[in-house]
């Protein structure tokens, strides 16, 4: 069966799109841009294959689709900006085989202006086609939230910004097959800046509550009760919660590496969030000391070391830095995570607790870093000698909270 859609990049942005397209009955072709990690389970991948998804065996197959969506990852580069290398490589590969009337959409997180100033010249130069005349070109910010069962591609509005009105409508016609609502931006730059705003909104607000967590601990105030009360306000407030650090694939952007401009609040938010693993270790050492124990030689059990609950994804997980800092203090660190049968830190495997309750009872300190559904937090709070909850997930009074 010929494919109707090519998803270029099968990582955290591309795999969910390919999954949604296959489920919607769209013949979908997947093309890898490099070693990529997604968050789909083996069962979900099997269902995709059964629905008609297949991997490309040759770049030439990209020239046989009506729609091509570039979802290549854009990690942080050495200059602090986003590294567009895989996006550029994907564009060159596609352009070498692209036919007229193809709709090309970029979904990777990129700085504003990338679709027009970077992607367009690459596509036009290698294909000999002109965007807006011979093929459609648009940007749509990815709105993937791995593991979220409430918001799926079908009920999450999709923002589209095309190079021309016709480009916008062509991209909108494609996404209308996947989602209940399509929102048209004025152009690609506006759509790219939507992604910028949404990503930075999350990081800035997490930084705010992380700072509040440190302040409230110093003041002897129960932050979790403060948040519980504040979120009853029906306007002007959205609840965010603190944690041991911010992980995931979406990188906050202050634009320094691409435009020379700095979003000072975003820059400050990054500094605050990057300090949280250090703060967790400071709290851990203080708790041990208060209970007559030193961090050196202490047995510390880390619970949940992925970046997000109920996923196996370790991208930028703060658990790694926390483990490294604890080991540098001389602690003996082990872990438990139902989604990770093994975990390597500093190129060496960390011991995995097979019996969770026995390990918690044996550890001098247990630190909850991620509240996976399988964890019985009430039971753990009873078994653990000393429990530090960085997520505010345990019953009130059952543990020391961040």
Buried (B, 14 or more C-beta within 10 A) or exposed (E): EEBBBBBBBBBBBBBBBBBBBBBBEBBBBBBBBEEBBBBBEEEBBEBBEEBBBBEBEEBEBBBBBBBBBBBBBBEBBEEBBBBBBBBBBBBBBBBEBBBEEBBBBBBBBBBBBBBBEBBBEBBBEBBEBEBBEBBBBBBBBBBBBBEEEEEBBEEBEBBBBBBBEEBBBBBBBBBEBBBEEBBBBEBBBBBBBBBBEBBBBBBBBBBBBBBBBBEBBEEEEBBBEEBEEEEEEEEEEEEBBBBBBBBBBBBBBBBBBBEEEEBEBBBBBBEBBBBBBBBBBEBBBEBBEEEEBEBEEBBBBBBBBBBBBBBBBBBBBBBBBBBBBBBEBEBBBBBBBBBBEEBEBEEEEBEBBEEBBEBBBBBBBBBBBBBBEEBEBEEBBEBBBBBBBBBBBBEEEBBBBB
